[in-house]
């Protein structure tokens, strides 16, 4: 049974940093890529980043390159999203998801992902 559990969200001031964790079980990073998404109220779910060990690639949305960093720890089955210089518009529920690694799956498309976590709330406010 595949499970993904996000943690690390919370309230942070503008300009601050957070590190989100995605603890996964029931799958291997050699077979699945892990993506991070977010969804703000009234908006569509958007792709932030993806780590694909099988392809030896990481991907970022253009608007988030430079502030967000994805990483993985295979010893603890955890994928991290480190976020810096946070802005109020970064406020959203953040999700991690797993997709079977294969060619041209379109990492930023939520519909291609096979498994999802329940999300963790990030609020950026003074």
C-alpha beads as a LAMMPS data file, in Angstrom:
LAMMPS data file: protein, C-alpha beads

126 atoms
125 bonds

1 atom types
1 bond types

-500.0 500.0 xlo xhi
-500.0 500.0 ylo yhi
-500.0 500.0 zlo zhi

Masses

1 110.0

Atoms # bond

1 1 1 0.000 0.000 0.000
2 1 1 1.432 3.336 -1.075
3 1 1 1.269 6.229 1.380
4 1 1 2.572 9.762 1.228
5 1 1 2.407 12.033 4.257
6 1 1 3.317 15.705 4.155
7 1 1 4.502 17.675 7.182
8 1 1 6.307 20.869 8.046
9 1 1 3.690 23.427 7.099
10 1 1 2.672 26.303 9.310
11 1 1 2.575 30.057 9.684
12 1 1 5.643 31.985 8.558
13 1 1 6.348 35.668 8.075
14 1 1 7.066 37.104 4.632
15 1 1 10.708 36.586 3.765
16 1 1 10.950 33.515 5.960
17 1 1 11.737 29.906 5.129
18 1 1 10.144 26.503 5.598
19 1 1 11.102 22.952 4.823
20 1 1 8.299 20.578 3.935
21 1 1 8.699 16.828 4.195
22 1 1 7.005 14.077 2.218
23 1 1 7.420 10.709 3.913
24 1 1 6.534 7.892 1.562
25 1 1 6.121 4.140 1.847
26 1 1 5.165 1.323 -0.490
27 1 1 7.192 2.594 -3.418
28 1 1 10.785 3.141 -4.448
29 1 1 12.344 6.277 -5.847
30 1 1 13.988 4.125 -8.493
31 1 1 10.528 3.470 -9.941
32 1 1 8.527 6.564 -9.001
33 1 1 9.115 10.278 -9.272
34 1 1 7.852 12.545 -6.516
35 1 1 6.319 15.908 -7.242
36 1 1 5.295 18.843 -5.079
37 1 1 2.146 20.798 -5.865
38 1 1 0.182 23.539 -4.195
39 1 1 -3.356 24.781 -4.308
40 1 1 -4.561 28.137 -3.067
41 1 1 -8.258 28.821 -2.402
42 1 1 -10.136 29.330 -5.651
43 1 1 -7.150 28.374 -7.785
44 1 1 -6.069 25.291 -9.689
45 1 1 -3.478 22.924 -8.329
46 1 1 -0.077 23.914 -9.702
47 1 1 3.165 22.023 -10.025
48 1 1 6.143 23.310 -8.061
49 1 1 8.885 20.745 -8.506
50 1 1 9.611 17.101 -9.212
51 1 1 12.478 14.756 -8.485
52 1 1 12.969 11.764 -10.769
53 1 1 15.880 9.578 -9.750
54 1 1 15.336 7.140 -12.585
55 1 1 15.806 9.937 -15.102
56 1 1 18.361 11.638 -12.849
57 1 1 16.409 14.851 -13.190
58 1 1 14.814 17.544 -11.088
59 1 1 12.250 19.952 -12.453
60 1 1 10.979 23.334 -11.270
61 1 1 8.234 25.656 -12.326
62 1 1 9.829 28.757 -13.825
63 1 1 8.189 31.038 -11.284
64 1 1 9.649 29.112 -8.368
65 1 1 13.131 28.384 -9.605
66 1 1 15.657 29.884 -7.249
67 1 1 13.430 30.051 -4.162
68 1 1 12.342 26.402 -3.879
69 1 1 14.650 23.393 -3.727
70 1 1 13.657 19.741 -3.926
71 1 1 15.773 16.969 -2.446
72 1 1 15.441 13.334 -1.432
73 1 1 16.800 11.141 1.329
74 1 1 16.530 7.516 0.239
75 1 1 17.678 6.275 3.639
76 1 1 14.561 7.727 5.288
77 1 1 12.203 7.563 2.283
78 1 1 11.607 11.289 2.462
79 1 1 11.446 14.006 -0.166
80 1 1 11.888 17.589 0.970
81 1 1 10.817 20.926 -0.406
82 1 1 12.863 23.780 1.021
83 1 1 11.230 27.150 0.489
84 1 1 12.986 30.476 0.946
85 1 1 12.022 34.145 0.727
86 1 1 8.385 33.242 1.130
87 1 1 5.689 35.642 -0.033
88 1 1 2.028 35.964 0.956
89 1 1 1.090 34.587 -2.460
90 1 1 2.839 31.336 -1.522
91 1 1 0.006 30.669 0.924
92 1 1 -1.623 27.391 -0.090
93 1 1 -2.061 23.749 0.774
94 1 1 1.052 21.909 -0.353
95 1 1 0.847 18.330 -1.602
96 1 1 3.316 15.670 -2.609
97 1 1 2.454 13.032 -5.152
98 1 1 4.042 10.015 -6.834
99 1 1 4.061 9.097 -10.511
100 1 1 5.486 6.019 -12.196
101 1 1 8.691 7.210 -13.773
102 1 1 8.560 6.976 -17.543
103 1 1 9.353 9.134 -20.519
104 1 1 7.398 12.301 -21.198
105 1 1 4.801 12.042 -18.451
106 1 1 4.600 15.779 -17.990
107 1 1 5.794 16.338 -14.455
108 1 1 3.700 19.429 -13.738
109 1 1 0.350 17.894 -14.686
110 1 1 -1.548 16.764 -11.578
111 1 1 -3.600 14.266 -13.571
112 1 1 -0.649 12.015 -14.370
113 1 1 0.171 11.291 -10.729
114 1 1 -0.850 7.969 -9.243
115 1 1 -0.762 8.678 -5.520
116 1 1 -1.295 11.782 -3.388
117 1 1 -0.792 12.869 0.170
118 1 1 -3.412 14.827 2.109
119 1 1 -1.480 18.063 2.096
120 1 1 -0.029 20.507 4.609
121 1 1 -1.090 24.136 5.005
122 1 1 1.457 26.899 4.505
123 1 1 0.407 30.413 5.465
124 1 1 2.688 33.356 4.805
125 1 1 1.520 36.374 6.749
126 1 1 2.759 39.032 9.110

Bonds

1 1 1 2
2 1 2 3
3 1 3 4
4 1 4 5
5 1 5 6
6 1 6 7
7 1 7 8
8 1 8 9
9 1 9 10
10 1 10 11
11 1 11 12
12 1 12 13
13 1 13 14
14 1 14 15
15 1 15 16
16 1 16 17
17 1 17 18
18 1 18 19
19 1 19 20
20 1 20 21
21 1 21 22
22 1 22 23
23 1 23 24
24 1 24 25
25 1 25 26
26 1 26 27
27 1 27 28
28 1 28 29
29 1 29 30
30 1 30 31
31 1 31 32
32 1 32 33
33 1 33 34
34 1 34 35
35 1 35 36
36 1 36 37
37 1 37 38
38 1 38 39
39 1 39 40
40 1 40 41
41 1 41 42
42 1 42 43
43 1 43 44
44 1 44 45
45 1 45 46
46 1 46 47
47 1 47 48
48 1 48 49
49 1 49 50
50 1 50 51
51 1 51 52
52 1 52 53
53 1 53 54
54 1 54 55
55 1 55 56
56 1 56 57
57 1 57 58
58 1 58 59
59 1 59 60
60 1 60 61
61 1 61 62
62 1 62 63
63 1 63 64
64 1 64 65
65 1 65 66
66 1 66 67
67 1 67 68
68 1 68 69
69 1 69 70
70 1 70 71
71 1 71 72
72 1 72 73
73 1 73 74
74 1 74 75
75 1 75 76
76 1 76 77
77 1 77 78
78 1 78 79
79 1 79 80
80 1 80 81
81 1 81 82
82 1 82 83
83 1 83 84
84 1 84 85
85 1 85 86
86 1 86 87
87 1 87 88
88 1 88 89
89 1 89 90
90 1 90 91
91 1 91 92
92 1 92 93
93 1 93 94
94 1 94 95
95 1 95 96
96 1 96 97
97 1 97 98
98 1 98 99
99 1 99 100
100 1 100 101
101 1 101 102
102 1 102 103
103 1 103 104
104 1 104 105
105 1 105 106
106 1 106 107
107 1 107 108
108 1 108 109
109 1 109 110
110 1 110 111
111 1 111 112
112 1 112 113
113 1 113 114
114 1 114 115
115 1 115 116
116 1 116 117
117 1 117 118
118 1 118 119
119 1 119 120
120 1 120 121
121 1 121 122
122 1 122 123
123 1 123 124
124 1 124 125
125 1 125 126
